[in-house]
Structures are given as C-alpha cells and as structure tokens.
C-alpha cells in the first residue's frame, strides 16, 4: 500500500514505470498488478498529507529492473517525470532514484540482490 496525494496521477506513473496494469480504480484508490501477480495498492490521502522521514512506516522501496534495457527504460521514465533524478553505482549494481507524483522517493536497481549480493547498506538511505 502506498499513500499518495493523487491516485490517478500516481497510477499512471507507476503503470508506466513498472509495466503494471491498473486492474481496479475507485474514487480514492487504485490497484496495479504486474507480472507474476505482483500488486501495488495506491490510496489517495489528499494533497497536503505529510510523509515525514524517520517515522514508522516504509520510507523507501527499491524495485528491480528485469534487465539492462528495462533499467534504461525506467531511468528514462524517471528523468521524464521527475525533477530530482540521481543514478549511482554500487559494487556490481546500479540504482536510479527519482520521485513519484507525490514526491515520494522511487528507486530502481539492476541487477537485483538475487544476482549481485548487497554487502553494505548505502549510507544515503539510513542517515
């Protein structure tokens, strides 16, 4: 479940970025479904709802691209739809960070941790 300001704008964003299909949409929520049955629920909480860093709850979710071409596609989508985009390289992997329509951080990595083990936590995500 991701709480967002505008579920229509967010559904369009995540549909394009993650190659998901919007399967259900109500006045305040949307369900997106991807390959393998992966699901993302979006719930509109209004344009002024806060998302304070350091409070209980998810702060970052990192998606894994299906391959190098998919990673490049995700990076293009983030660059086209987000003002703040940063690409960094770890030990054997690359990660791109942008913002969704609500300003929430969105991260996509390639390859995933099942292909290249993560041996450290990127300090940016816990300081």
Long-range contacts (C-beta under 8 A, 24 or more apart in sequence): 1-41, 1-42, 1-43, 2-40, 2-41, 2-42, 2-43, 2-61, 2-104, 3-43, 3-44, 3-45, 3-49, 3-51, 4-42, 4-43, 4-44, 4-45, 4-100, 4-101, 4-102, 4-104, 5-44, 5-45, 5-46, 5-47, 5-49, 5-101, 5-102, 5-103, 6-44, 6-47, 6-101, 6-102, 7-42, 7-43, 7-44, 9-101, 10-42, 10-100, 10-101, 10-102, 11-42, 13-81, 13-100, 13-101, 14-40, 14-42, 14-100, 16-77, 16-81, 17-63, 17-74, 17-77, 17-78, 17-81, 17-106, 17-108, 18-63, 18-74, 19-70, 51-102, 51-103, 51-104, 59-105, 59-125, 60-105, 60-107, 60-125, 61-106, 61-107, 62-95, 62-107, 62-108, 62-109, 63-106, 63-107, 63-108, 63-109, 64-108, 64-109, 64-110, 64-111, 64-112, 64-113, 65-108, 65-109, 65-110, 67-110, 68-110, 70-110, 71-96, 71-108, 71-109, 71-110, 74-108, 75-108, 78-106, 78-108, 82-106, 88-122, 90-118, 90-122, 91-116, 91-119, 91-120, 92-116, 93-118, 95-122
